[in-house]
Amino acid sequence: MKKRRDKALKYYNEISVTVILADTLGMDLECSDNKGNTWVMNGNNTSLLDIVTQDIADYISGKKKSLHSYKIIENEKHAEIYR
């Protein structure tokens, strides 16, 4: 359990800046699991940091077997700004 916790806390420190930036700018996050599944979390109406924090807590407790990877992606709102 301690090893899982240490891995999760290290990962949180690495990913939190990305998630906070996406939250602040209202951008979306692309999420991937260790099986190659990918989905998008919309950052306009929800706290992405809360979702990611819960995912990490679920990993620490053993409810999830792996940590997800996250990256910021452009959404419609920002596509219009860049035009």
CNS distance restraints for C-alpha pairs under 8 A (distance, minus, plus):
assign (resid   1 and name CA) (resid   5 and name CA) 6.16 0.50 0.50
assign (resid   1 and name CA) (resid  60 and name CA) 7.12 0.50 0.50
assign (resid   1 and name CA) (resid  61 and name CA) 7.90 0.50 0.50
assign (resid   2 and name CA) (resid   6 and name CA) 6.06 0.50 0.50
assign (resid   3 and name CA) (resid   7 and name CA) 6.12 0.50 0.50
assign (resid   4 and name CA) (resid   8 and name CA) 6.03 0.50 0.50
assign (resid   4 and name CA) (resid  59 and name CA) 7.52 0.50 0.50
assign (resid   4 and name CA) (resid  60 and name CA) 5.67 0.50 0.50
assign (resid   5 and name CA) (resid   9 and name CA) 6.08 0.50 0.50
assign (resid   5 and name CA) (resid  60 and name CA) 5.31 0.50 0.50
assign (resid   6 and name CA) (resid  10 and name CA) 6.14 0.50 0.50
assign (resid   7 and name CA) (resid  11 and name CA) 6.14 0.50 0.50
assign (resid   8 and name CA) (resid  12 and name CA) 6.03 0.50 0.50
assign (resid   8 and name CA) (resid  56 and name CA) 6.20 0.50 0.50
assign (resid   8 and name CA) (resid  59 and name CA) 7.38 0.50 0.50
assign (resid   8 and name CA) (resid  60 and name CA) 6.68 0.50 0.50
assign (resid   8 and name CA) (resid  67 and name CA) 7.65 0.50 0.50
assign (resid   9 and name CA) (resid  13 and name CA) 6.25 0.50 0.50
assign (resid  10 and name CA) (resid  14 and name CA) 6.45 0.50 0.50
assign (resid  11 and name CA) (resid  15 and name CA) 6.11 0.50 0.50
assign (resid  12 and name CA) (resid  16 and name CA) 5.53 0.50 0.50
assign (resid  12 and name CA) (resid  53 and name CA) 7.83 0.50 0.50
assign (resid  12 and name CA) (resid  56 and name CA) 7.49 0.50 0.50
assign (resid  13 and name CA) (resid  17 and name CA) 7.64 0.50 0.50
assign (resid  15 and name CA) (resid  19 and name CA) 6.37 0.50 0.50
assign (resid  15 and name CA) (resid  70 and name CA) 7.49 0.50 0.50
assign (resid  16 and name CA) (resid  20 and name CA) 5.94 0.50 0.50
assign (resid  16 and name CA) (resid  49 and name CA) 7.38 0.50 0.50
assign (resid  17 and name CA) (resid  21 and name CA) 6.06 0.50 0.50
assign (resid  18 and name CA) (resid  22 and name CA) 6.25 0.50 0.50
assign (resid  18 and name CA) (resid  71 and name CA) 7.19 0.50 0.50
assign (resid  18 and name CA) (resid  72 and name CA) 7.11 0.50 0.50
assign (resid  19 and name CA) (resid  23 and name CA) 6.12 0.50 0.50
assign (resid  19 and name CA) (resid  29 and name CA) 7.70 0.50 0.50
assign (resid  19 and name CA) (resid  48 and name CA) 6.43 0.50 0.50
assign (resid  19 and name CA) (resid  49 and name CA) 5.82 0.50 0.50
assign (resid  19 and name CA) (resid  52 and name CA) 7.84 0.50 0.50
assign (resid  19 and name CA) (resid  70 and name CA) 7.92 0.50 0.50
assign (resid  19 and name CA) (resid  72 and name CA) 7.84 0.50 0.50
assign (resid  20 and name CA) (resid  24 and name CA) 6.02 0.50 0.50
assign (resid  20 and name CA) (resid  48 and name CA) 7.67 0.50 0.50
assign (resid  20 and name CA) (resid  49 and name CA) 6.33 0.50 0.50
assign (resid  21 and name CA) (resid  25 and name CA) 6.11 0.50 0.50
assign (resid  22 and name CA) (resid  26 and name CA) 5.77 0.50 0.50
assign (resid  22 and name CA) (resid  27 and name CA) 4.76 0.50 0.50
assign (resid  22 and name CA) (resid  28 and name CA) 6.38 0.50 0.50
assign (resid  22 and name CA) (resid  29 and name CA) 7.01 0.50 0.50
assign (resid  22 and name CA) (resid  43 and name CA) 6.84 0.50 0.50
assign (resid  22 and name CA) (resid  48 and name CA) 7.65 0.50 0.50
assign (resid  22 and name CA) (resid  72 and name CA) 6.32 0.50 0.50
assign (resid  23 and name CA) (resid  27 and name CA) 6.46 0.50 0.50
assign (resid  23 and name CA) (resid  43 and name CA) 5.89 0.50 0.50
assign (resid  23 and name CA) (resid  44 and name CA) 7.82 0.50 0.50
assign (resid  23 and name CA) (resid  47 and name CA) 6.43 0.50 0.50
assign (resid  23 and name CA) (resid  48 and name CA) 5.94 0.50 0.50
assign (resid  23 and name CA) (resid  49 and name CA) 7.07 0.50 0.50
assign (resid  26 and name CA) (resid  43 and name CA) 5.04 0.50 0.50
assign (resid  26 and name CA) (resid  44 and name CA) 5.02 0.50 0.50
assign (resid  27 and name CA) (resid  42 and name CA) 7.12 0.50 0.50
assign (resid  27 and name CA) (resid  43 and name CA) 5.20 0.50 0.50
assign (resid  27 and name CA) (resid  44 and name CA) 6.88 0.50 0.50
assign (resid  27 and name CA) (resid  72 and name CA) 6.83 0.50 0.50
assign (resid  27 and name CA) (resid  73 and name CA) 6.81 0.50 0.50
assign (resid  27 and name CA) (resid  74 and name CA) 6.40 0.50 0.50
assign (resid  27 and name CA) (resid  75 and name CA) 6.22 0.50 0.50
assign (resid  27 and name CA) (resid  78 and name CA) 7.60 0.50 0.50
assign (resid  28 and name CA) (resid  40 and name CA) 6.67 0.50 0.50
assign (resid  28 and name CA) (resid  41 and name CA) 5.66 0.50 0.50
assign (resid  28 and name CA) (resid  42 and name CA) 4.73 0.50 0.50
assign (resid  28 and name CA) (resid  43 and name CA) 4.81 0.50 0.50
assign (resid  28 and name CA) (resid  44 and name CA) 7.64 0.50 0.50
assign (resid  28 and name CA) (resid  72 and name CA) 5.92 0.50 0.50
assign (resid  28 and name CA) (resid  73 and name CA) 5.55 0.50 0.50
assign (resid  28 and name CA) (resid  74 and name CA) 6.59 0.50 0.50
assign (resid  28 and name CA) (resid  75 and name CA) 6.21 0.50 0.50
assign (resid  29 and name CA) (resid  40 and name CA) 5.65 0.50 0.50
assign (resid  29 and name CA) (resid  41 and name CA) 5.17 0.50 0.50
assign (resid  29 and name CA) (resid  42 and name CA) 6.72 0.50 0.50
assign (resid  29 and name CA) (resid  43 and name CA) 7.16 0.50 0.50
assign (resid  29 and name CA) (resid  70 and name CA) 6.10 0.50 0.50
assign (resid  29 and name CA) (resid  71 and name CA) 5.43 0.50 0.50
assign (resid  29 and name CA) (resid  72 and name CA) 4.62 0.50 0.50
assign (resid  29 and name CA) (resid  73 and name CA) 5.76 0.50 0.50
assign (resid  30 and name CA) (resid  38 and name CA) 6.88 0.50 0.50
assign (resid  30 and name CA) (resid  39 and name CA) 5.79 0.50 0.50
assign (resid  30 and name CA) (resid  40 and name CA) 4.48 0.50 0.50
assign (resid  30 and name CA) (resid  41 and name CA) 6.33 0.50 0.50
assign (resid  30 and name CA) (resid  70 and name CA) 5.56 0.50 0.50
assign (resid  30 and name CA) (resid  71 and name CA) 5.30 0.50 0.50
assign (resid  30 and name CA) (resid  72 and name CA) 6.24 0.50 0.50
assign (resid  30 and name CA) (resid  73 and name CA) 6.34 0.50 0.50
assign (resid  31 and name CA) (resid  38 and name CA) 5.50 0.50 0.50
assign (resid  31 and name CA) (resid  39 and name CA) 5.35 0.50 0.50
assign (resid  31 and name CA) (resid  40 and name CA) 5.99 0.50 0.50
assign (resid  31 and name CA) (resid  41 and name CA) 7.24 0.50 0.50
assign (resid  31 and name CA) (resid  68 and name CA) 6.34 0.50 0.50
assign (resid  31 and name CA) (resid  69 and name CA) 5.58 0.50 0.50
assign (resid  31 and name CA) (resid  70 and name CA) 4.67 0.50 0.50
assign (resid  31 and name CA) (resid  71 and name CA) 6.81 0.50 0.50
assign (resid  32 and name CA) (resid  36 and name CA) 6.26 0.50 0.50
assign (resid  32 and name CA) (resid  37 and name CA) 5.54 0.50 0.50
assign (resid  32 and name CA) (resid  38 and name CA) 4.44 0.50 0.50
assign (resid  32 and name CA) (resid  39 and name CA) 6.68 0.50 0.50
assign (resid  32 and name CA) (resid  68 and name CA) 5.49 0.50 0.50
assign (resid  32 and name CA) (resid  69 and name CA) 5.19 0.50 0.50
assign (resid  32 and name CA) (resid  70 and name CA) 6.61 0.50 0.50
assign (resid  33 and name CA) (resid  37 and name CA) 5.58 0.50 0.50
assign (resid  33 and name CA) (resid  38 and name CA) 6.79 0.50 0.50
assign (resid  33 and name CA) (resid  66 and name CA) 7.39 0.50 0.50
assign (resid  33 and name CA) (resid  67 and name CA) 7.02 0.50 0.50
assign (resid  33 and name CA) (resid  68 and name CA) 4.80 0.50 0.50
assign (resid  33 and name CA) (resid  69 and name CA) 6.53 0.50 0.50
assign (resid  34 and name CA) (resid  66 and name CA) 6.79 0.50 0.50
assign (resid  34 and name CA) (resid  67 and name CA) 7.75 0.50 0.50
assign (resid  34 and name CA) (resid  68 and name CA) 7.09 0.50 0.50
assign (resid  41 and name CA) (resid  48 and name CA) 7.51 0.50 0.50
assign (resid  42 and name CA) (resid  46 and name CA) 7.33 0.50 0.50
assign (resid  42 and name CA) (resid  48 and name CA) 7.97 0.50 0.50
assign (resid  43 and name CA) (resid  47 and name CA) 6.77 0.50 0.50
assign (resid  43 and name CA) (resid  48 and name CA) 6.12 0.50 0.50
assign (resid  47 and name CA) (resid  51 and name CA) 6.64 0.50 0.50
assign (resid  48 and name CA) (resid  52 and name CA) 6.16 0.50 0.50
assign (resid  49 and name CA) (resid  53 and name CA) 5.91 0.50 0.50
assign (resid  50 and name CA) (resid  54 and name CA) 6.16 0.50 0.50
assign (resid  51 and name CA) (resid  55 and name CA) 6.25 0.50 0.50
assign (resid  52 and name CA) (resid  56 and name CA) 6.24 0.50 0.50
assign (resid  53 and name CA) (resid  57 and name CA) 6.17 0.50 0.50
assign (resid  54 and name CA) (resid  58 and name CA) 6.06 0.50 0.50
assign (resid  55 and name CA) (resid  59 and name CA) 6.29 0.50 0.50
assign (resid  55 and name CA) (resid  64 and name CA) 7.74 0.50 0.50
assign (resid  55 and name CA) (resid  67 and name CA) 7.44 0.50 0.50
assign (resid  55 and name CA) (resid  68 and name CA) 7.90 0.50 0.50
assign (resid  56 and name CA) (resid  60 and name CA) 6.27 0.50 0.50
assign (resid  56 and name CA) (resid  67 and name CA) 6.75 0.50 0.50
assign (resid  57 and name CA) (resid  61 and name CA) 6.21 0.50 0.50
assign (resid  58 and name CA) (resid  62 and name CA) 6.12 0.50 0.50
assign (resid  58 and name CA) (resid  63 and name CA) 4.95 0.50 0.50
assign (resid  58 and name CA) (resid  64 and name CA) 5.58 0.50 0.50
assign (resid  59 and name CA) (resid  63 and name CA) 5.79 0.50 0.50
assign (resid  59 and name CA) (resid  64 and name CA) 4.59 0.50 0.50
assign (resid  59 and name CA) (resid  65 and name CA) 6.18 0.50 0.50
assign (resid  59 and name CA) (resid  66 and name CA) 6.34 0.50 0.50
assign (resid  59 and name CA) (resid  67 and name CA) 6.53 0.50 0.50
assign (resid  60 and name CA) (resid  64 and name CA) 7.92 0.50 0.50
assign (resid  74 and name CA) (resid  78 and name CA) 6.16 0.50 0.50
assign (resid  74 and name CA) (resid  79 and name CA) 6.63 0.50 0.50
assign (resid  75 and name CA) (resid  79 and name CA) 6.19 0.50 0.50
assign (resid  76 and name CA) (resid  80 and name CA) 6.38 0.50 0.50
assign (resid  77 and name CA) (resid  81 and name CA) 6.86 0.50 0.50
assign (resid  78 and name CA) (resid  82 and name CA) 6.45 0.50 0.50
assign (resid  79 and name CA) (resid  83 and name CA) 6.61 0.50 0.50
